[in-house]
Amino acid sequence: MFDEGLLHTARLLVADAEQARLRIVTAESCTGGLVAALLTSVAGSSAVFERGFVTYSNSAKTDLLGVPTDMLLDCGAVSEPVARAMAEGALRAANAHIAISVTGIAGPGGGTATKPVGLVHFASARANRPILHRMQMFGPLGRSEIRMASVAVALDMLRGQL
């Protein structure tokens, strides 16, 4: 399912997190749990992976992560404020030290002129540190390709938090 490059990066992330004694939580929308699936495909990941939230709907983002309904209405689910709120909410809801969130438009439909297919927002949070944000415009690569490219960015951001 995952290519060897992503698996290698996940193995390094798990080893580094274990050495640092840090636990990870994911909050995923457009990736539908792929980041969590990749991390848990690594033997020994139970030492560092706390849990994953798949919050595909707006109500899931609100119910599970505490993303304010007004924020979702004002900014839209695919936005920097929502990505930040997802990461912060995941960290708050889990016994973890590092969180990653992913929200975007994988397509092929659902894009608009201001939020085209391939737009993905990421946020990573670590306890007692500022929340980091990254926006990627992958373009219309295809649904699977956008999702896998998003997994790679999420891993990179998690490694950056270590």
Contacts in CASP RR format, 6 or more apart in sequence:
PFRMAT RR
TARGET T0000
AUTHOR 0000-0000-0000
METHOD contacts of the structure
MODEL  1
MFDEGLLHTARLLVADAEQARLRIVTAESCTGGLVAALLTSVAGSSAVFE
RGFVTYSNSAKTDLLGVPTDMLLDCGAVSEPVARAMAEGALRAANAHIAI
SVTGIAGPGGGTATKPVGLVHFASARANRPILHRMQMFGPLGRSEIRMAS
VAVALDMLRGQL
1 37 0 8 1.000
1 41 0 8 1.000
2 10 0 8 1.000
2 37 0 8 1.000
2 38 0 8 1.000
2 41 0 8 1.000
2 148 0 8 1.000
2 151 0 8 1.000
3 148 0 8 1.000
6 38 0 8 1.000
6 148 0 8 1.000
6 151 0 8 1.000
6 152 0 8 1.000
6 155 0 8 1.000
7 38 0 8 1.000
7 41 0 8 1.000
7 42 0 8 1.000
9 152 0 8 1.000
9 155 0 8 1.000
9 156 0 8 1.000
9 159 0 8 1.000
10 38 0 8 1.000
10 39 0 8 1.000
10 41 0 8 1.000
10 42 0 8 1.000
10 155 0 8 1.000
11 42 0 8 1.000
12 159 0 8 1.000
13 39 0 8 1.000
13 155 0 8 1.000
13 158 0 8 1.000
13 159 0 8 1.000
13 162 0 8 1.000
14 39 0 8 1.000
14 42 0 8 1.000
14 44 0 8 1.000
14 45 0 8 1.000
14 47 0 8 1.000
14 48 0 8 1.000
14 49 0 8 1.000
16 159 0 8 1.000
16 162 0 8 1.000
17 23 0 8 1.000
17 24 0 8 1.000
17 48 0 8 1.000
17 98 0 8 1.000
17 158 0 8 1.000
17 162 0 8 1.000
18 44 0 8 1.000
18 47 0 8 1.000
18 48 0 8 1.000
20 162 0 8 1.000
22 48 0 8 1.000
22 96 0 8 1.000
22 97 0 8 1.000
22 98 0 8 1.000
22 162 0 8 1.000
23 48 0 8 1.000
23 49 0 8 1.000
23 50 0 8 1.000
23 94 0 8 1.000
23 95 0 8 1.000
23 96 0 8 1.000
23 97 0 8 1.000
23 98 0 8 1.000
24 39 0 8 1.000
24 48 0 8 1.000
24 49 0 8 1.000
24 50 0 8 1.000
24 96 0 8 1.000
24 97 0 8 1.000
24 98 0 8 1.000
24 99 0 8 1.000
24 100 0 8 1.000
24 158 0 8 1.000
25 50 0 8 1.000
25 51 0 8 1.000
25 52 0 8 1.000
25 53 0 8 1.000
25 90 0 8 1.000
25 91 0 8 1.000
25 93 0 8 1.000
25 94 0 8 1.000
25 96 0 8 1.000
25 98 0 8 1.000
25 99 0 8 1.000
25 100 0 8 1.000
26 33 0 8 1.000
26 35 0 8 1.000
26 36 0 8 1.000
26 39 0 8 1.000
26 51 0 8 1.000
26 52 0 8 1.000
26 53 0 8 1.000
26 90 0 8 1.000
26 99 0 8 1.000
26 100 0 8 1.000
26 101 0 8 1.000
26 102 0 8 1.000
26 154 0 8 1.000
27 52 0 8 1.000
27 53 0 8 1.000
27 55 0 8 1.000
27 65 0 8 1.000
27 86 0 8 1.000
27 87 0 8 1.000
27 89 0 8 1.000
27 90 0 8 1.000
27 99 0 8 1.000
27 100 0 8 1.000
27 101 0 8 1.000
27 102 0 8 1.000
28 34 0 8 1.000
28 35 0 8 1.000
28 36 0 8 1.000
28 52 0 8 1.000
28 53 0 8 1.000
28 54 0 8 1.000
28 55 0 8 1.000
28 101 0 8 1.000
28 102 0 8 1.000
29 54 0 8 1.000
29 55 0 8 1.000
29 56 0 8 1.000
29 61 0 8 1.000
29 77 0 8 1.000
29 86 0 8 1.000
29 101 0 8 1.000
29 102 0 8 1.000
29 103 0 8 1.000
29 104 0 8 1.000
30 78 0 8 1.000
30 102 0 8 1.000
30 103 0 8 1.000
30 104 0 8 1.000
30 105 0 8 1.000
30 106 0 8 1.000
30 120 0 8 1.000
30 146 0 8 1.000
30 147 0 8 1.000
30 150 0 8 1.000
31 102 0 8 1.000
31 147 0 8 1.000
31 150 0 8 1.000
31 151 0 8 1.000
31 154 0 8 1.000
32 54 0 8 1.000
32 56 0 8 1.000
32 147 0 8 1.000
33 52 0 8 1.000
33 54 0 8 1.000
34 147 0 8 1.000
34 148 0 8 1.000
34 150 0 8 1.000
34 151 0 8 1.000
35 100 0 8 1.000
35 102 0 8 1.000
35 151 0 8 1.000
35 154 0 8 1.000
35 155 0 8 1.000
36 49 0 8 1.000
36 51 0 8 1.000
36 52 0 8 1.000
36 54 0 8 1.000
38 151 0 8 1.000
38 155 0 8 1.000
39 45 0 8 1.000
39 48 0 8 1.000
39 49 0 8 1.000
40 46 0 8 1.000
40 49 0 8 1.000
50 94 0 8 1.000
50 95 0 8 1.000
50 96 0 8 1.000
51 94 0 8 1.000
51 96 0 8 1.000
52 90 0 8 1.000
52 94 0 8 1.000
53 60 0 8 1.000
53 64 0 8 1.000
53 65 0 8 1.000
53 90 0 8 1.000
53 93 0 8 1.000
54 60 0 8 1.000
55 61 0 8 1.000
55 64 0 8 1.000
55 65 0 8 1.000
55 67 0 8 1.000
55 86 0 8 1.000
58 67 0 8 1.000
58 69 0 8 1.000
58 72 0 8 1.000
58 77 0 8 1.000
61 67 0 8 1.000
61 72 0 8 1.000
61 77 0 8 1.000
61 82 0 8 1.000
61 85 0 8 1.000
61 86 0 8 1.000
62 68 0 8 1.000
62 69 0 8 1.000
62 72 0 8 1.000
64 93 0 8 1.000
65 85 0 8 1.000
65 86 0 8 1.000
65 89 0 8 1.000
65 90 0 8 1.000
65 93 0 8 1.000
66 85 0 8 1.000
66 89 0 8 1.000
67 82 0 8 1.000
67 85 0 8 1.000
67 86 0 8 1.000
67 89 0 8 1.000
68 85 0 8 1.000
71 81 0 8 1.000
71 82 0 8 1.000
71 85 0 8 1.000
72 82 0 8 1.000
75 81 0 8 1.000
75 82 0 8 1.000
76 82 0 8 1.000
77 103 0 8 1.000
77 104 0 8 1.000
78 103 0 8 1.000
78 104 0 8 1.000
78 105 0 8 1.000
78 115 0 8 1.000
78 119 0 8 1.000
78 120 0 8 1.000
78 121 0 8 1.000
79 103 0 8 1.000
79 121 0 8 1.000
80 121 0 8 1.000
80 123 0 8 1.000
80 133 0 8 1.000
80 135 0 8 1.000
82 103 0 8 1.000
82 121 0 8 1.000
83 101 0 8 1.000
83 102 0 8 1.000
83 103 0 8 1.000
83 121 0 8 1.000
83 122 0 8 1.000
83 123 0 8 1.000
83 133 0 8 1.000
84 101 0 8 1.000
84 123 0 8 1.000
84 125 0 8 1.000
84 131 0 8 1.000
84 133 0 8 1.000
86 101 0 8 1.000
86 103 0 8 1.000
86 123 0 8 1.000
87 99 0 8 1.000
87 100 0 8 1.000
87 101 0 8 1.000
87 123 0 8 1.000
87 124 0 8 1.000
87 125 0 8 1.000
87 131 0 8 1.000
88 99 0 8 1.000
88 123 0 8 1.000
88 125 0 8 1.000
88 131 0 8 1.000
89 99 0 8 1.000
90 96 0 8 1.000
90 99 0 8 1.000
90 100 0 8 1.000
90 101 0 8 1.000
90 125 0 8 1.000
91 97 0 8 1.000
91 98 0 8 1.000
91 99 0 8 1.000
91 125 0 8 1.000
91 126 0 8 1.000
91 127 0 8 1.000
97 126 0 8 1.000
97 127 0 8 1.000
98 124 0 8 1.000
98 125 0 8 1.000
98 126 0 8 1.000
98 127 0 8 1.000
98 158 0 8 1.000
98 161 0 8 1.000
98 162 0 8 1.000
99 123 0 8 1.000
99 124 0 8 1.000
99 125 0 8 1.000
99 126 0 8 1.000
100 122 0 8 1.000
100 123 0 8 1.000
100 124 0 8 1.000
100 154 0 8 1.000
100 157 0 8 1.000
100 158 0 8 1.000
101 122 0 8 1.000
101 123 0 8 1.000
101 124 0 8 1.000
101 125 0 8 1.000
102 120 0 8 1.000
102 121 0 8 1.000
102 122 0 8 1.000
102 150 0 8 1.000
102 153 0 8 1.000
102 154 0 8 1.000
103 120 0 8 1.000
103 121 0 8 1.000
104 118 0 8 1.000
104 119 0 8 1.000
104 120 0 8 1.000
104 121 0 8 1.000
104 150 0 8 1.000
105 111 0 8 1.000
105 115 0 8 1.000
105 116 0 8 1.000
105 117 0 8 1.000
105 118 0 8 1.000
105 119 0 8 1.000
105 120 0 8 1.000
106 117 0 8 1.000
106 118 0 8 1.000
106 120 0 8 1.000
106 142 0 8 1.000
106 143 0 8 1.000
106 146 0 8 1.000
106 147 0 8 1.000
106 150 0 8 1.000
107 117 0 8 1.000
107 118 0 8 1.000
107 140 0 8 1.000
107 142 0 8 1.000
107 143 0 8 1.000
107 146 0 8 1.000
108 117 0 8 1.000
108 140 0 8 1.000
108 142 0 8 1.000
108 143 0 8 1.000
109 117 0 8 1.000
110 117 0 8 1.000
111 117 0 8 1.000
111 119 0 8 1.000
116 137 0 8 1.000
116 139 0 8 1.000
116 140 0 8 1.000
117 139 0 8 1.000
117 140 0 8 1.000
117 142 0 8 1.000
117 146 0 8 1.000
118 136 0 8 1.000
118 137 0 8 1.000
118 138 0 8 1.000
118 139 0 8 1.000
118 140 0 8 1.000
118 141 0 8 1.000
118 146 0 8 1.000
119 135 0 8 1.000
119 136 0 8 1.000
119 137 0 8 1.000
119 138 0 8 1.000
119 139 0 8 1.000
120 135 0 8 1.000
120 136 0 8 1.000
120 138 0 8 1.000
120 146 0 8 1.000
120 150 0 8 1.000
120 153 0 8 1.000
121 133 0 8 1.000
121 134 0 8 1.000
121 135 0 8 1.000
122 133 0 8 1.000
122 134 0 8 1.000
122 135 0 8 1.000
122 136 0 8 1.000
122 150 0 8 1.000
122 153 0 8 1.000
122 154 0 8 1.000
122 157 0 8 1.000
123 131 0 8 1.000
123 132 0 8 1.000
123 133 0 8 1.000
123 134 0 8 1.000
124 131 0 8 1.000
124 132 0 8 1.000
124 157 0 8 1.000
124 158 0 8 1.000
124 160 0 8 1.000
124 161 0 8 1.000
125 131 0 8 1.000
125 132 0 8 1.000
125 161 0 8 1.000
126 161 0 8 1.000
129 161 0 8 1.000
132 157 0 8 1.000
132 161 0 8 1.000
134 153 0 8 1.000
134 157 0 8 1.000
136 149 0 8 1.000
136 150 0 8 1.000
136 153 0 8 1.000
138 145 0 8 1.000
138 146 0 8 1.000
138 149 0 8 1.000
138 150 0 8 1.000
139 146 0 8 1.000
141 149 0 8 1.000
END
